[in-house]
Amino acid sequence: MSTEPSWTQPWKPQLNWKSPAGQLLEKMVQALPADNPWRVVVFGSAPLQLAYDAAFLSADVDLFSYTGDPAPYLEEARLLEGDRAFYIDPLQRTAFVAPDGWEGRIFSEEKAHVTLVFPHPIDLLSSKVQRMDRKDFRAFELVRRATGHPTDEEMIWALRLMLNIFRPSFDEENASNVRENVKHLWREFFNREIDIPAEIIRPAVLAKNAAYRPSGEGTKNLLSDL
C-alpha cells in the first residue's frame, strides 16, 4: 500500500509491481536492449494504478523515452496496441503537458537497465484537464480518496503553471474546451464556481511579469492574449 505523497516535495510512493501496469512495465524492461541506459517517463493513469489501486484500469500505459525509441522493441515483444488488450502506447515527449517544474517532483525507480520515471499526482491530474472525460474525473476521485488531495488551492497553483493551455492564440478550440473542463472540474470536484481569468490566468501572468519584466512592460499585452 502506498504512503501519502507530499504535495510540496518530490513524490515517494510504494508502487505495486503486481498490478496490471506493473507487470506490463516489467515486460517492457525485459524487451528493451540492455546496451542502452533507458530513461522512460510513465504518465496517464498507470502511475495512479501502481501507487493507489490495482483495480484502477485503463486500456494502455502511456509513456515516452528520453533515451531512444522503444517502439521497435515493444513491437517485437508484442506489447503494443493490436497485439494485446492492455498495451503500451509509446508517445512523443510533447504528449505529456504538465505544470512547469514537474520534473522536480518525480519519483523514479530503476529496473535493471531502465529508469522508470513517474510524475507526481498533481502533475498527472493537471495533465488531464485538457480532456476530462469520466475516467479522468475518476482519477481525481481516486487520488482524493487515497491522499485527501488535491485541494482547491493546490489545483489552482498547478494550473497557473500551465498557462499556455488557456491561450486561444495557440489553439482556440482547445483553449475553449480547457476552460469548460476546468469549470466542470470545479463544480463537480470542489463544489463551487471558478473565475478562471481572476483566479488562474491574471495571477499567473502577473507572476511571470514580476519575474521576467521588472519594469512592468508588456503586462497589458500578456493579459490581452489570455
Secondary structure, 3 states (H helix, E strand, C coil): CCCCCCCCCCCCCCCCCCCHHHHHHHHHHHHCCCCCCEEEEEECCHHHHHHCCCCCCCCEEEEEECCCCCHHHHHHCCCCECCECCEEEECCHHHCCCCCCHHHHCEEEEECCEEEEECCHHHHHHHHHHCCCHHHHHHHHHHHHHHCCCCHHHHHHHHHCCHHHHCCCCCHHHHHHHHHHHHHHHHHHCCCCCCHHHHHHHHHHHHHHHHHCCCCCCHHHHHHHC
